[in-house]
């Protein structure tokens, strides 16, 4: 009992810290939004359309509607494609399946802005325009959807393939196979049995897509932020912005100004509210089981059954007609059997072609990074241009990147773990309160990163003075720390809820408290915890606008804690300001290759890939040691007679 009280007190302190801190952050956003609305007027933002005006005279409805349209279309297409691809991969040979899963795991750790940069700079010009300029205003929307598709599909696919390979789905598949159902009809039931995984995957990817800003900057034009929506006829043009990308462009615009920058909170506040509602709905749908129907559903169900029974009674008045109805079914004919077999062959061909096209897109992204990165790296070495490989070039940014990621993750990991434990295990009796609080915390992850940057500047630089100037590495660490709290909390909360739903009856029958789920998760779910930490590192690794304002983007040849410093991501975006395009591309691809290798190395640590390498090295050196020992013994160096003679 004492251990329970101690754990409950410690986890409640962590939960109160996260909830109060994020409540203060949301209050800061809405306070700034109210001040900005009072400066203009309420009608200017909410009561009019104002489609073709310049911000901040633009109404919130055009970017909000545009954001929801693009995000939901992208996520729906990604969900439909990934679940079909996961079903198709499950039927492949084990060797091919392992290669595809490993490739998509590698793609899942690549930051989203890297994928968007490769799509805009290398792949898009092959089909449209030259020099990275997209030809056609409406084509930009297609590539925004493609960017969301490429960044979200690995997450969807890995969640679905892990679920389809689980013991529950294997048992279901064997039961359906015993009934004589083929692969087509068995896979139709997979979606029905994957309700929880589907809703949780939607919740995770919607949070990521609604807050995406940096990756979309490669496709959204109007860098000076003039008229993002020129009219209804150009609503889906390249000038159109989602709310997150609009806020980033609005802040860095040349014609911004402090008064106009406050208006970004007006556009961000409705996005936060919608994210809270969506997150609460998806989490509740993923964990709730509907046992009782309301009176409307019961009434319509009764009417439907009465109509069907009336039709059946009038159509089949005699029992003999049921026998003739069965005899006349089409599956007794050979033509029907041939038609079904041809349909099955056509379905397999269609799956092969679609899967090949999807995997070829991701293969093109990886090959582009490797080939162009190798070209610029070895080209600079042969030309003697080694400035990028100095401490000021890639040394200090690499050190700053590792430093920021290490402290941000190690500080947020225990806080989020014990907070999720408290919300899941100690609030299990108040389910509605638990889901409201968890959806609030998880919904904070959809806040655009620029609003986090403004809040970090206000708290850590203006109030707490955590810098010698206006930026510092320590302020960047604290900003990444608070940015990681809602994302990592949602991962751990979903993990605890999954185990509680699976083992709650077992705990009750053994007389155990739900807090014992912590020991089960540590013992059995450590692999999923590592993957969650790896996902959070990938998300933090792609942040640039937030670090622009808190850690700085100027070069530095020294390691510092209280001064400014570049990271690999801020170095990439700072190089976009260079006038020499070839030099800018060289720096960007060098940094991209290094950033990808750092992401893969971190992923390999958390995924256990080095365990096999260490086992191989251990066996290799042990074999060498035994060979040398036997050789030395056969040579007489360690023979018994020599040892006795030397001793005497």
C-alpha positions as CSV (number, residue, x, y, z in Angstrom):
1,X,0.0,0.0,0.0
2,X,2.8,2.4,0.8
3,X,4.3,1.8,-2.7
4,X,0.9,2.5,-4.2
5,X,0.5,5.8,-2.3
6,X,4.1,6.9,-3.2
7,X,3.6,6.1,-6.9
8,X,0.2,7.8,-6.9
9,X,1.6,10.9,-5.4
10,X,4.6,11.1,-7.7
11,X,2.5,10.4,-10.9
12,X,-0.2,12.9,-9.8
13,X,2.5,15.6,-9.4
14,X,3.7,14.9,-13.0
15,X,0.2,15.0,-14.3
16,X,-0.7,18.2,-12.5
17,X,2.5,19.8,-13.9
18,X,1.7,18.9,-17.5
19,X,-1.9,19.8,-17.3
20,X,-1.3,23.2,-15.5
21,X,1.6,24.1,-17.9
22,X,-0.4,23.3,-21.0
23,X,-3.5,25.1,-19.6
24,X,-1.3,28.1,-19.1
25,X,-0.1,27.8,-22.6
26,X,-3.7,27.6,-24.0
27,X,-4.7,30.5,-21.9
28,X,-1.8,32.5,-23.3
29,X,-3.0,31.7,-26.9
30,X,-6.6,32.7,-26.2
31,X,-5.6,35.8,-24.3
32,X,-3.4,37.0,-27.3
33,X,-6.3,36.1,-29.6
34,X,-8.8,38.1,-27.6
35,X,-6.4,41.1,-27.6
36,X,-5.9,40.9,-31.4
37,X,-9.7,40.6,-31.9
38,X,-10.3,43.7,-29.8
39,X,-7.7,45.7,-31.8
40,X,-9.5,44.9,-35.0
41,X,-13.1,43.8,-34.6
42,X,-15.0,40.6,-34.0
43,X,-16.8,40.9,-37.4
44,X,-13.5,41.2,-39.2
45,X,-12.5,37.7,-38.3
46,X,-15.7,35.7,-37.6
47,X,-18.8,37.4,-39.2
48,X,-17.5,38.0,-42.7
49,X,-15.9,36.0,-45.5
50,X,-13.1,38.5,-46.5
51,X,-11.6,36.0,-48.9
52,X,-9.5,38.3,-51.1
53,X,-8.2,40.5,-48.3
54,X,-4.7,40.7,-46.9
55,X,-4.1,39.5,-43.4
56,X,-5.0,40.4,-40.7
57,X,-8.2,41.5,-42.5
58,X,-8.6,37.9,-43.7
59,X,-11.4,36.0,-42.1
60,X,-10.6,32.8,-40.2
61,X,-13.0,30.7,-42.3
62,X,-11.1,30.4,-45.6
63,X,-7.9,29.0,-44.1
64,X,-9.8,26.8,-41.6
65,X,-12.0,25.3,-44.3
66,X,-9.0,24.8,-46.6
67,X,-7.0,23.1,-43.8
68,X,-9.8,20.7,-43.0
69,X,-10.4,19.9,-46.7
70,X,-6.8,19.2,-47.5
71,X,-6.0,17.3,-44.3
72,X,-9.1,15.1,-44.3
73,X,-8.6,14.2,-48.0
74,X,-5.0,13.4,-47.4
75,X,-5.6,11.3,-44.3
76,X,-8.5,9.4,-45.9
77,X,-6.5,8.5,-48.9
78,X,-3.5,7.5,-46.8
79,X,-5.7,5.3,-44.5
80,X,-7.4,3.6,-47.5
81,X,-4.1,3.0,-49.3
82,X,-2.1,1.9,-46.2
83,X,-4.6,-0.6,-45.0
84,X,-4.8,-2.2,-48.5
85,X,-1.0,-2.2,-48.7
86,X,-0.7,-3.8,-45.2
87,X,-3.1,-6.6,-46.3
88,X,-1.2,-7.1,-49.4
89,X,2.2,-7.3,-47.6
90,X,0.8,-9.8,-45.1
91,X,0.4,-12.3,-48.0
92,X,4.0,-11.9,-49.3
93,X,7.0,-14.1,-48.5
94,X,8.7,-13.5,-45.3
95,X,11.9,-12.2,-46.9
96,X,10.1,-9.6,-49.1
97,X,7.9,-8.7,-46.2
98,X,10.9,-7.9,-43.9
99,X,12.5,-5.8,-46.6
100,X,9.4,-3.7,-47.2
101,X,8.7,-3.2,-43.4
102,X,12.3,-2.2,-42.8
103,X,12.2,0.3,-45.7
104,X,9.1,1.9,-44.4
105,X,10.6,2.0,-40.9
106,X,13.5,3.9,-42.3
107,X,11.1,6.3,-44.0
108,X,9.1,6.8,-40.8
109,X,12.2,8.3,-39.1
110,X,13.0,10.8,-41.8
111,X,11.6,14.3,-40.9
112,X,8.7,15.5,-42.9
113,X,10.4,18.6,-44.3
114,X,13.1,16.3,-45.8
115,X,10.5,14.4,-47.7
116,X,8.8,17.7,-48.8
117,X,12.1,19.2,-49.9
118,X,13.0,16.2,-52.0
119,X,9.5,16.1,-53.6
120,X,9.7,19.9,-54.5
121,X,13.3,20.1,-55.6
122,X,14.0,16.8,-57.3
123,X,10.8,14.8,-58.1
124,X,8.3,17.5,-58.9
125,X,10.3,19.2,-61.6
126,X,10.5,16.0,-63.5
127,X,6.7,16.2,-64.1
128,X,6.0,19.9,-63.8
129,X,8.1,22.9,-64.6
130,X,11.9,23.4,-64.2
131,X,14.2,24.4,-61.4
132,X,11.7,23.4,-58.7
133,X,9.0,25.8,-59.9
134,X,5.6,24.1,-60.1
135,X,3.8,24.8,-63.3
136,X,0.1,25.3,-62.7
137,X,-1.6,26.9,-59.8
138,X,-3.9,24.1,-58.8
139,X,-1.1,21.4,-59.0
140,X,0.3,22.7,-55.7
141,X,-2.7,21.3,-53.8
142,X,-2.0,17.8,-55.3
143,X,1.6,17.9,-54.1
144,X,0.5,19.2,-50.6
145,X,-1.7,16.1,-50.4
146,X,1.2,14.0,-51.7
147,X,3.4,15.5,-48.9
148,X,0.9,14.5,-46.3
149,X,0.5,11.1,-48.0
150,X,4.3,10.4,-47.9
151,X,4.7,11.5,-44.3
152,X,1.6,9.7,-42.9
153,X,1.6,6.4,-44.9
154,X,4.6,4.9,-43.0
155,X,2.8,5.6,-39.6
156,X,-0.4,4.1,-40.8
157,X,1.2,1.1,-42.5
158,X,3.4,0.1,-39.5
159,X,0.4,0.4,-37.1
160,X,-1.7,-1.8,-39.4
161,X,1.0,-4.4,-40.2
162,X,1.8,-4.8,-36.5
163,X,-1.8,-5.3,-35.7
164,X,-2.4,-7.8,-38.6
165,X,0.7,-9.8,-37.5
166,X,-0.5,-9.9,-33.8
167,X,-1.8,-13.0,-32.2
168,X,-5.4,-11.8,-32.1
169,X,-5.6,-11.3,-35.8
170,X,-3.8,-14.6,-36.5
171,X,-6.4,-16.4,-34.4
172,X,-9.2,-14.6,-36.3
173,X,-7.6,-15.4,-39.6
174,X,-7.3,-19.1,-38.8
175,X,-10.9,-19.2,-37.7
176,X,-12.1,-17.6,-40.9
177,X,-9.8,-20.0,-42.9
178,X,-11.5,-23.0,-41.2
179,X,-14.8,-21.7,-42.5
180,X,-13.5,-22.0,-46.1
181,X,-13.3,-18.2,-46.8
182,X,-10.7,-17.0,-49.3
183,X,-8.3,-14.1,-48.8
184,X,-10.7,-11.6,-50.3
185,X,-13.6,-12.3,-47.8
186,X,-11.2,-12.7,-44.9
187,X,-9.6,-9.3,-45.4
188,X,-13.0,-7.7,-45.6
189,X,-13.4,-8.5,-41.9
190,X,-10.0,-7.1,-40.9
191,X,-11.3,-3.5,-40.9
192,X,-14.2,-4.5,-38.6
193,X,-11.7,-6.1,-36.1
194,X,-9.3,-3.2,-36.3
195,X,-11.5,-0.4,-34.9
196,X,-9.2,0.6,-32.1
197,X,-6.0,0.7,-34.2
198,X,-7.7,2.7,-37.0
199,X,-9.1,5.4,-34.7
200,X,-5.7,5.7,-32.8
201,X,-3.8,6.0,-36.1
202,X,-6.2,8.7,-37.2
203,X,-5.7,10.6,-34.0
204,X,-1.9,10.5,-34.3
205,X,-1.7,11.5,-37.9
206,X,-4.4,14.2,-37.6
207,X,-2.4,15.8,-34.8
208,X,0.7,15.7,-37.0
209,X,-1.0,16.9,-40.2
210,X,-2.9,19.8,-38.6
211,X,0.3,21.2,-37.0
212,X,2.5,20.8,-40.1
213,X,4.0,24.0,-41.3
214,X,7.6,23.7,-42.5
215,X,7.0,20.9,-45.0
216,X,4.3,22.9,-46.7
217,X,6.5,26.0,-47.2
218,X,8.1,24.3,-50.2
219,X,4.7,24.2,-52.1
220,X,2.9,27.2,-50.8
221,X,3.9,30.4,-52.6
222,X,3.5,34.0,-51.4
223,X,6.5,34.1,-49.1
224,X,5.8,37.7,-48.3
225,X,2.3,36.7,-47.3
226,X,0.1,38.8,-49.6
227,X,-3.4,37.6,-50.3
228,X,-3.2,33.8,-49.5
229,X,-6.8,33.4,-50.9
230,X,-7.4,35.6,-54.0
231,X,-11.0,34.4,-54.6
232,X,-13.3,31.4,-54.8
233,X,-12.1,30.6,-58.3
234,X,-8.5,30.2,-56.9
235,X,-9.4,28.7,-53.5
236,X,-7.2,25.6,-54.2
237,X,-4.3,27.5,-55.9
238,X,-0.7,27.6,-54.9
239,X,-1.3,30.9,-52.9
240,X,-3.6,29.1,-50.5
241,X,-2.3,28.2,-47.1
242,X,-3.2,25.9,-44.3
243,X,-3.4,27.6,-40.9
244,X,-0.1,26.3,-39.7
245,X,1.8,27.3,-42.9
246,X,0.0,30.6,-43.0
247,X,1.1,31.4,-39.4
248,X,4.8,30.6,-40.3
249,X,4.7,32.7,-43.4
250,X,2.9,35.5,-41.6
251,X,5.6,35.7,-38.9
252,X,8.6,35.7,-41.2
253,X,6.9,38.1,-43.7
254,X,8.8,41.3,-44.4
255,X,5.6,43.3,-43.9
256,X,4.7,41.6,-40.7
257,X,5.2,43.9,-37.7
258,X,4.5,43.2,-34.0
259,X,0.9,44.3,-34.1
260,X,0.1,42.2,-37.1
261,X,2.0,39.1,-35.7
262,X,-0.4,39.0,-32.8
263,X,-3.2,38.2,-35.2
264,X,-1.7,34.7,-35.8
265,X,-3.2,33.7,-32.4
266,X,-6.7,34.4,-33.8
267,X,-6.1,31.9,-36.6
268,X,-4.5,29.4,-34.3
269,X,-7.1,29.4,-31.6
270,X,-10.0,27.8,-33.7
271,X,-7.6,25.1,-34.9
272,X,-6.8,24.2,-31.3
273,X,-10.5,23.9,-30.5
274,X,-11.2,21.7,-33.5
275,X,-8.2,19.6,-32.7
276,X,-9.5,19.0,-29.1
277,X,-12.9,17.9,-30.4
278,X,-11.4,15.6,-33.0
279,X,-9.0,14.1,-30.6
280,X,-11.7,13.5,-27.9
281,X,-14.0,11.9,-30.5
282,X,-11.3,9.6,-31.9
283,X,-10.0,8.5,-28.5
284,X,-13.5,7.9,-27.2
285,X,-14.5,5.9,-30.3
286,X,-11.3,3.8,-30.1
287,X,-12.0,2.6,-26.5
288,X,-15.7,2.7,-26.1
289,X,-17.9,-0.4,-26.8
290,X,-21.5,0.3,-27.7
291,X,-23.8,-2.1,-25.9
292,X,-27.0,-0.1,-25.9
293,X,-28.7,1.7,-28.8
294,X,-30.7,4.9,-28.4
295,X,-34.4,5.1,-29.1
296,X,-33.9,6.6,-32.6
297,X,-31.7,3.7,-33.7
298,X,-34.2,1.2,-32.2
299,X,-37.1,2.8,-33.9
300,X,-35.6,2.8,-37.4
301,X,-34.3,-0.7,-36.9
302,X,-37.8,-1.9,-36.1
303,X,-39.2,-0.2,-39.2
304,X,-36.5,-1.7,-41.4
305,X,-37.2,-5.2,-40.0
306,X,-40.9,-4.9,-40.5
307,X,-40.5,-3.8,-44.1
308,X,-38.2,-6.6,-44.9
309,X,-40.5,-9.2,-43.3
310,X,-43.4,-7.8,-45.3
311,X,-41.5,-8.1,-48.6
312,X,-40.4,-11.6,-47.7
313,X,-43.9,-12.8,-46.8
314,X,-45.4,-11.4,-50.1
315,X,-42.6,-12.7,-52.3
316,X,-42.2,-16.2,-50.8
317,X,-45.6,-17.3,-49.6
318,X,-44.9,-21.0,-50.1
319,X,-41.9,-22.8,-48.5
320,X,-41.1,-24.6,-51.8
321,X,-40.1,-21.3,-53.3
322,X,-37.2,-21.0,-50.9
323,X,-35.8,-24.3,-52.3
324,X,-36.1,-23.0,-55.9
325,X,-34.5,-19.7,-54.9
326,X,-31.5,-21.6,-53.5
327,X,-31.2,-23.8,-56.6
328,X,-31.3,-20.8,-58.9
329,X,-28.3,-19.1,-57.2
330,X,-25.5,-18.3,-59.6
331,X,-22.6,-20.1,-57.8
332,X,-23.8,-23.4,-59.2
333,X,-22.8,-22.4,-62.8
334,X,-19.4,-22.8,-64.3
335,X,-19.5,-19.4,-65.9
336,X,-19.9,-17.8,-62.5
337,X,-16.8,-19.7,-61.2
338,X,-14.7,-18.6,-64.2
339,X,-15.9,-15.0,-63.8
340,X,-14.9,-15.1,-60.1
341,X,-11.5,-16.5,-60.8
342,X,-10.8,-13.8,-63.5
343,X,-11.9,-11.2,-60.9
344,X,-9.5,-12.6,-58.4
345,X,-6.6,-12.5,-60.9
346,X,-7.5,-8.9,-61.9
347,X,-7.6,-7.9,-58.2
348,X,-4.1,-9.4,-57.7
349,X,-2.8,-7.5,-60.7
350,X,-4.3,-4.3,-59.5
351,X,-2.8,-4.8,-56.0
352,X,0.6,-5.5,-57.5
353,X,0.6,-2.3,-59.7
354,X,-0.7,0.0,-56.9
355,X,1.8,-1.4,-54.4
356,X,4.6,-1.0,-56.9
357,X,3.7,2.6,-57.6
358,X,3.5,3.5,-53.9
359,X,6.8,1.8,-53.0
360,X,8.5,3.4,-56.1
361,X,7.7,6.9,-54.7
362,X,9.4,6.1,-51.4
363,X,12.3,4.4,-53.2
364,X,12.7,7.6,-55.3
365,X,12.9,9.7,-52.2
366,X,15.6,7.6,-50.6
367,X,17.6,7.3,-53.8
368,X,17.4,11.0,-54.4
369,X,18.8,11.8,-51.0
370,X,21.6,9.3,-51.3
371,X,22.6,10.1,-55.0
372,X,22.4,13.9,-54.8
373,X,24.0,13.9,-51.4
374,X,26.9,11.8,-52.6
375,X,27.3,14.0,-55.6
376,X,27.6,17.2,-53.5
377,X,29.7,15.7,-50.8
378,X,32.3,14.1,-53.0
379,X,32.2,17.0,-55.4
380,X,33.2,19.4,-52.7
381,X,35.9,17.1,-51.5
382,X,37.4,16.8,-55.0
383,X,37.2,20.6,-55.5
384,X,38.9,21.3,-52.1
385,X,35.8,23.1,-50.8
386,X,36.0,21.7,-47.2
387,X,34.4,24.6,-45.4
388,X,31.3,22.6,-44.7
389,X,33.3,19.9,-42.9
390,X,34.8,22.3,-40.3
391,X,33.5,23.0,-36.8
392,X,31.6,26.0,-38.1
393,X,30.2,24.0,-41.0
394,X,28.7,20.7,-39.7
395,X,30.5,20.0,-36.5
396,X,28.8,22.5,-34.2
397,X,25.3,22.1,-35.8
398,X,25.6,18.3,-35.3
399,X,26.6,18.7,-31.7
400,X,23.8,21.2,-31.0
401,X,21.3,18.8,-32.7
402,X,22.3,15.9,-30.5
403,X,22.4,18.1,-27.4
404,X,18.9,19.5,-28.0
405,X,17.4,16.1,-28.7
406,X,19.1,14.4,-25.8
407,X,18.0,16.8,-23.1
408,X,14.5,17.4,-24.5
409,X,13.7,13.7,-24.7
410,X,15.3,12.7,-21.4
411,X,13.5,15.4,-19.5
412,X,10.1,14.8,-21.0
413,X,10.2,11.0,-21.0
414,X,9.7,10.4,-17.2
415,X,7.2,13.3,-16.9
416,X,5.0,11.9,-19.7
417,X,5.3,8.3,-18.6
418,X,4.1,8.9,-15.0
419,X,1.5,11.4,-16.2
420,X,0.0,8.9,-18.6
421,X,0.1,6.2,-15.8
422,X,-1.9,8.5,-13.5
423,X,-4.5,9.4,-16.2
424,X,-4.9,5.8,-17.3
425,X,-4.6,3.8,-14.0
426,X,-5.8,6.2,-11.3
427,X,-8.6,7.9,-13.2
428,X,-10.1,4.6,-14.5
429,X,-13.3,5.1,-12.5
430,X,-14.0,8.5,-14.0
431,X,-13.8,7.6,-17.7
432,X,-15.4,10.7,-19.1
433,X,-13.0,12.9,-17.0
434,X,-10.1,10.8,-18.1
435,X,-10.8,11.1,-21.8
436,X,-11.5,14.9,-21.6
437,X,-8.2,15.5,-19.8
438,X,-6.2,13.2,-22.1
439,X,-7.8,14.7,-25.2
440,X,-7.0,18.2,-24.0
441,X,-3.3,17.3,-23.4
442,X,-3.0,15.4,-26.7
443,X,-4.8,18.1,-28.6
444,X,-2.1,20.6,-27.6
445,X,0.1,18.7,-30.0
446,X,-1.8,20.2,-32.9
447,X,-0.9,23.8,-32.0
448,X,1.2,25.2,-34.8
449,X,4.9,25.3,-33.8
450,X,5.2,29.1,-34.3
451,X,2.7,29.6,-31.5
452,X,4.9,27.4,-29.3
453,X,7.9,29.5,-30.4
454,X,6.1,32.8,-29.4
455,X,5.2,31.2,-26.0
456,X,8.8,30.0,-25.5
457,X,10.1,33.5,-26.3
458,X,7.7,35.0,-23.8
459,X,8.4,32.6,-21.0
460,X,12.0,31.5,-21.3
461,X,13.6,34.6,-22.8
462,X,11.5,37.6,-21.8
463,X,10.5,36.4,-18.3
464,X,13.0,33.8,-17.2
465,X,16.0,35.4,-19.0
466,X,17.5,32.1,-20.1
467,X,19.9,33.6,-22.6
468,X,22.7,36.1,-22.9
469,X,21.0,37.8,-25.9
470,X,17.7,37.1,-27.5
471,X,18.4,33.4,-28.2
472,X,20.2,30.5,-26.6
473,X,20.7,26.8,-26.8
474,X,19.1,26.3,-23.4
475,X,16.0,28.2,-24.5
476,X,15.8,25.9,-27.5
477,X,16.1,22.8,-25.2
478,X,13.2,24.1,-23.1
479,X,11.1,24.9,-26.1
480,X,11.6,21.4,-27.5
481,X,10.9,20.0,-24.0
482,X,7.4,21.6,-23.8
483,X,6.7,20.8,-27.4
484,X,7.4,17.1,-26.8
485,X,5.1,16.8,-23.7
486,X,1.7,16.4,-25.5
487,X,3.0,14.1,-28.2
488,X,4.8,11.7,-25.9
489,X,1.9,11.8,-23.4
490,X,-0.6,10.7,-26.1
491,X,1.8,7.8,-27.1
492,X,2.1,6.5,-23.6
493,X,-1.6,7.0,-22.7
494,X,-2.6,5.0,-25.7
495,X,-0.1,2.3,-24.7
496,X,-1.5,2.1,-21.2
497,X,-5.1,2.1,-22.4
498,X,-4.4,-0.8,-24.8
499,X,-2.9,-2.9,-22.0
500,X,-5.7,-2.0,-19.6
501,X,-8.4,-2.9,-22.1
502,X,-6.7,-6.2,-22.7
503,X,-5.8,-7.2,-19.1
504,X,-8.4,-5.4,-16.9
505,X,-10.5,-8.5,-16.3
506,X,-7.4,-10.5,-15.4
507,X,-6.3,-7.8,-12.9
508,X,-9.7,-7.8,-11.3
509,X,-9.8,-11.6,-11.0
510,X,-6.3,-11.5,-9.3
511,X,-7.2,-8.7,-7.0
512,X,-4.6,-6.3,-8.5
513,X,-4.9,-2.6,-8.7
514,X,-4.7,-1.0,-12.3
515,X,-1.4,0.7,-11.3
516,X,0.2,-2.7,-11.7
517,X,-0.2,-2.2,-15.4
518,X,3.0,-0.1,-15.2
519,X,5.1,-3.2,-14.4
520,X,3.5,-5.1,-17.2
521,X,4.1,-2.3,-19.7
522,X,7.8,-2.1,-18.6
523,X,8.2,-5.8,-19.0
524,X,6.2,-6.5,-22.1
525,X,5.8,-3.1,-23.9
526,X,9.3,-1.8,-23.7
527,X,9.7,-2.2,-27.5
528,X,6.6,0.0,-28.1
529,X,7.9,2.5,-25.6
530,X,11.2,2.7,-27.5
531,X,9.3,3.2,-30.8
532,X,7.3,6.0,-29.2
533,X,10.5,7.7,-28.0
534,X,12.0,7.3,-31.5
535,X,8.9,8.9,-33.1
536,X,9.1,11.9,-30.7
537,X,12.8,12.3,-31.7
538,X,11.9,12.2,-35.4
539,X,9.2,14.9,-34.8
540,X,11.6,17.1,-32.8
541,X,14.3,16.6,-35.4
542,X,12.2,18.3,-38.0
543,X,11.5,21.5,-36.1
544,X,13.2,24.6,-37.6
545,X,10.9,27.7,-37.2
546,X,10.7,27.2,-33.4
547,X,14.5,26.9,-33.1
548,X,14.9,29.9,-35.4
549,X,13.3,32.1,-32.7
550,X,14.7,30.4,-29.5
551,X,18.1,28.9,-30.4
552,X,19.0,31.2,-33.3
553,X,20.2,30.5,-36.9
554,X,23.6,32.2,-37.0
555,X,26.8,30.3,-37.5
556,X,29.0,29.7,-34.4
557,X,32.4,28.0,-34.2
558,X,32.2,27.3,-30.5
559,X,30.1,25.1,-28.2
560,X,27.9,27.1,-26.0
561,X,24.9,26.8,-23.7
562,X,23.7,30.3,-23.2
563,X,24.5,31.7,-26.7
564,X,23.2,31.2,-30.2
565,X,23.9,28.1,-32.3
566,X,22.8,26.4,-35.5
567,X,21.3,22.9,-35.7
568,X,21.2,20.8,-38.8
569,X,17.6,21.8,-39.6
570,X,18.1,25.6,-39.0
571,X,21.3,25.3,-41.2
572,X,19.2,23.9,-44.0
573,X,16.7,26.7,-43.9
574,X,19.3,29.4,-43.4
575,X,21.0,28.2,-46.5
576,X,17.9,29.0,-48.5
577,X,18.8,32.7,-48.1
578,X,22.1,32.3,-50.0
579,X,22.3,34.0,-53.3
580,X,24.5,31.3,-54.8
581,X,22.0,28.6,-55.7
582,X,24.6,25.9,-56.2
583,X,26.3,26.6,-52.9
584,X,22.9,26.6,-51.2
585,X,22.0,23.2,-52.7
586,X,25.4,21.9,-51.7
587,X,24.9,22.9,-48.0
588,X,21.3,21.7,-47.9
589,X,22.1,18.2,-49.3
590,X,25.1,17.8,-47.1
591,X,23.1,18.7,-44.1
592,X,20.2,16.5,-45.3
593,X,22.4,13.4,-45.6
594,X,23.9,13.9,-42.2
595,X,20.5,14.5,-40.7
596,X,19.1,11.3,-42.3
597,X,22.1,9.3,-41.0
598,X,21.6,10.8,-37.5
599,X,17.9,9.9,-37.6
600,X,18.7,6.3,-38.7
601,X,21.4,5.9,-36.1
602,X,19.0,7.0,-33.3
603,X,16.3,4.8,-34.7
604,X,18.6,1.8,-34.8
605,X,19.5,2.3,-31.1
606,X,15.8,2.3,-30.1
607,X,14.8,-0.5,-32.5
608,X,17.4,-3.0,-31.3
609,X,19.3,-3.2,-34.6
610,X,22.6,-3.1,-32.9
611,X,21.9,-6.2,-30.8
612,X,22.6,-8.5,-33.7
613,X,25.7,-6.6,-34.7
614,X,27.1,-6.8,-31.1
615,X,26.3,-10.5,-30.9
616,X,28.1,-11.1,-34.2
617,X,31.2,-9.1,-33.1
618,X,31.2,-10.9,-29.8
619,X,31.2,-14.3,-31.5
620,X,33.8,-13.1,-34.0
621,X,36.3,-11.9,-31.4
622,X,35.7,-15.0,-29.2
623,X,36.5,-17.2,-32.2
624,X,39.7,-15.2,-32.9
625,X,40.7,-15.5,-29.2
626,X,40.2,-19.3,-29.1
627,X,42.2,-19.7,-32.4
628,X,45.1,-17.7,-31.1
629,X,45.0,-19.6,-27.8
630,X,45.0,-23.0,-29.4
631,X,47.8,-21.9,-31.8
632,X,49.9,-20.6,-29.0
633,X,49.3,-23.8,-27.0
634,X,50.3,-26.0,-30.0
635,X,53.4,-24.0,-30.4
636,X,54.6,-24.8,-26.9
637,X,54.3,-21.3,-25.4
638,X,51.7,-22.4,-22.7
639,X,52.6,-26.1,-22.6
640,X,52.9,-27.8,-19.2
641,X,56.6,-28.6,-19.4
642,X,57.6,-25.0,-20.2
643,X,55.5,-23.7,-17.4
644,X,57.1,-26.2,-14.9
645,X,60.6,-25.4,-16.1
646,X,60.0,-21.7,-15.9
647,X,58.6,-22.2,-12.4
648,X,61.6,-24.2,-11.2
